[in-house]
């Protein structure tokens, strides 16, 4: 056989995975010894289908906490090109045959070498669902909707949320982690009725700190039911320290819905910006930074990109 007729076993391909899962039976995204995690389950499935040992390692956009769901999670993985080519484009279907029913890899496609699921992301969007029906949550929705026994005034909640939008140090709404910044740019925070007694919070930021989304939800629930005034969440933010009065909402009402990325030409530039250390300007306003460093709450709602210092933790 002529030289070059064998497949190049050293060639690699970078794959983007679009993932959804019910977080109720998982101990979060990140692999942990002795724990059932989303990362561990998917990596083991990839190893089985692609016949790889050791299992390939996923890099995720947002490391969600235990109980948090996802419809729009994104990860990337680098695997041998020969292993990927050998299954002839059937990887999503083959994974569906070995994954448990509470996690799905909805799409897999080759990605540019500059694509980094965590650091290339422009923003993460979460939704949190709350039921304020006095008789409780419909039993079929109990796993993804929080019951709040007091009626909620969404006009008050939206007025309070407006005071939190922008770039701030969200230390008052985050669990601090050594060496990680708590500066984030909150792009959107809105409440709307999905049904008569179902209120949905849409929270979007370039990144999140650990527990940030659920702390923001917990604060606004206290405004919506009248226990706190409209100005209180902004006052907590300005204080710059974790406030024990802010209750972190339970995980099961939260879902990671979407990760936005630039076009292929902007991926490397965005990843470089995200890795820079972030600072506020001298006045603490909404603008100046030296970069987006630590871009997530796990870049999601668990931890952030730099610690995962800023990428998306909830």
N, C-alpha and C positions, 0 to 999 in steps of 0.2 A: 504494500500500500504506500502511495506517495506521501512524502512529508506534507503535513498540513491537512490530511484527510480526516484526522482525529479531531474531535471537538476540543476547544481550548478550555481546560478544566479550571483555569485561573480567572477567566473572564467573569465579571460580575454584572448584575443588573439591579437597579434600584426600583422598587415597586411602591406605589401608593395604594393603601388600603382604606376604603370607606366602610366604617363599622357602625353597627347599632347593637345595643344590648339593654336588657333589663338588669339593673344593678342590684336588685333585691337580695340575691343569693351570692353576691361577690363581695370579697373583702377589699373592694376598690380595684383600680386599674393595675397598679404596680405589682409585679411578681414579689411574693413574700414566702419564705420557707413555711411549709405546712399549711398554707392558706390557699383557698380557691380564689384566683384573681383573673380578671379579663385578659391581661397580658399573658399570664401563664397558660391559660386555656388556648389562646390563639397561637402562641409560639409552639406549643406542643402539637397542635393540629398541623401547623405548617411543616414542622419537622417530620411528621408522619407522612403527609401527602408528598412532600418533596424528597423524602428519604435522606434527611440531613441529620448529622450528629456531630457536634452538638446542635441544639435547636437555634435557629436564627433569632436575633434580638430586635424587637420592635422599638422604634422611637415614636412617641405619641405626641399629638398636639396638646392634649390636656389630661393630666393624670387625675381622674375623678376619684372621689372618696367612696368608701363603702356605702352602698345603697343608692348612689347617684346613677341615673340612667343616661343613655345617649342614643340619639337618632342620627347625629352628624359627626361622630368621632372620626378622626383621620390619623393614620400612622404611616410610617414608611419602614421598609426593611430592605436590606441588601443581601442577595442570594446568588449562588452560582448561576450563570446564564444557562449552562447545560441542564441543570436541574429544572429550571423554569421552562426551557424549550421542550424538554422531554414530555411534558404533560400537555403540550399542544393547545394552550389556551383554555384548558378546562379547570384551572385552579379554583375559581369561585364555586363551581359545581361540586368539585371534589371536597372542598372544605365544608360545604353544606352537609355532606354526608357524614362527617366526623365531628363537627362542632355540636355542642349541646344546644337545645332550642332557645336558650336565653341569650345567645349571642350569634350575630350574623355578620359575615363579611360581604357586604352588598356589591362591592366593586373592587377589582384589582387591575391595575394598569401600570406599565412602565412609566417612570417619571425621570425628569432630567437629573443629572448628578447634583445640580445645585438645589434641588428640592429637599428641604428639611421640614418635616411635619411640624416640628416644635418652633423652630426659630424663624421659618419663612412666613409664618402666619401673620396676617394683618389684624385679624380680630377673631374673638370667640363670642358666640351668642348662646345664651342659656334661656330657658323658660322655667318658671316655677308656678305650679298650679295649687290653688287654695280653694277649698269649699267652705262657704259660710252659711250653708243651709243648717238651720237649727236642729234638724233631725239627723245630721251627719252625712258622710260621703256615701254615694252609691257603692254597694259592696264590690262591684266589678272594677271600680276605680280606686279602691283603697290602697293599691300599691304605688300609684303615681300621683295622688292628690292628697294634700294635707287638709285635715278638718280643722277649721278655726271656729269655735263655738259662738263667736260674737259677730254681728253684722259688720261689713267693711264698707267704708265710704271711699270709693276710688278717686273722687275728685280731690279729697284731702291727700290721699297717697301720691297722686301725680304731682300735686303742688309741692309736696315734700321731696319727691324724687328729683324734681327739676333743680333743686339746690345742691344735688350731689353730682350732677353731670359735669364733665370736664376733667382736666388733669389735676390730680391732687395726691397728697400723701394719705393713703387709706389705712394708715396704721390703726386707727380706731375700729376698723372693721375687718382686720386681718389677725391671724395668729403669726406673730413675728417668728422669723427663722434666722439663725445666725448667718450674717453675710449676705442676706437677701434684701433687696429694696421693696418697699411697700408703695412706691409711686406708680400709679396707673392712670390711664386715660379712659374714663367711663364715657362711652360714646352714646349710650342710650339706656334709659331706665324708664319704663312705662308700664302701667297697669291697665288692663281692659277686661271686659266680661266676655268669656267664651260661651258661657251659658248663663242662665239666670243666677245661679248660685256658685258658679265657677269663675274665679278671678285668676287671670294669668299675668305674671310679671315677665316682661321681656328685658333682659339685661345683657348689654353688649359692651365689650371693652377690648382694647388691644391685648390685654392680659389681665389675669386676676391673681390675687394673693390667696393663701390658704384660708378657706372658709369665707371668703369675701362675699360671694353671691348670697349665701344663706344668711350671713349677718345683715346684709342690706335688706333682704326680705324680712328678717325678724324685726328690724327697726321700723320698717314701713307698716307692718301689721299692727304695731302699737299705735301708730298714727291713725291708721284706718279705722280702728275700733274705738278711738277717742281717748286712749290712755295717755297719749303724748300729743303735744301740739305740733303744728306743721313745721315749725322752725327747729324742732329738737334734733332731727337727724343731721342737719347741717352744723349745728352747734357741737354735736359729738364729733363730727369729722374735723372741725376746726381745732378741737382740743388735742388731737393728734395722739391720743393714748387709748388703749382698749378700754371700753366702758362696760362694766359688769351688767349694766341695765340693758344692753343689747343682747337679746336672745338669738342664738344661731338656730335658724329654722331646721327642722329635720331633713335628712337627706332625700327621702323617697319622693318628695314633691318636685325635685330638680331634675332637669334633663338638658344635656348638651345638644343643641340643635344644629349648629352650623359653625364651620371654620372657614374664614375667607383668606384667600391667598392672592398675591399679585400674579400677573401673567409671567410666563417662563423667563422673560428677559429681566424681570425685577426680583426673582427669587433670591439670588446671591446677595444683592444689595440689601434686601430686607433682612436676611439672616445676619448680615454684618451689623446693621443698625440695632437689631434686637439684642445683640451680645454686648453692646456698650452699656456702661453704667449710667443709670438714669438719675437726674437731679431736677428739682424744681428751680424756677428762677428766684431771684432774691425776694420778690414780693409774695411768693407762694401762689402765683397765678396759674392760669390754665395752660401756659404755653411752653416756656423754654425748658428744653431738656438737652442733655448731651447725647441722647439716644433713647432707645426704648428698653434699655437693659432690664432683664428680668421681666419678661413680658407676660406672664400669665398667672393664673391662679391654679397652678399647675399648668399655667398657661390655660388652665381650665379652672375647675373649682376644687382643687385639692392642693395644689402647690404651684409655684410659678416657674417660668422658664429658666431663670438662673439658679433656682434652688432645687428643683425646677423653679428658678428665681422669679419668673414672671409669666409663666405661660398659661396657666389655666387651671387652677384648682378651685373646687367649689365646696 
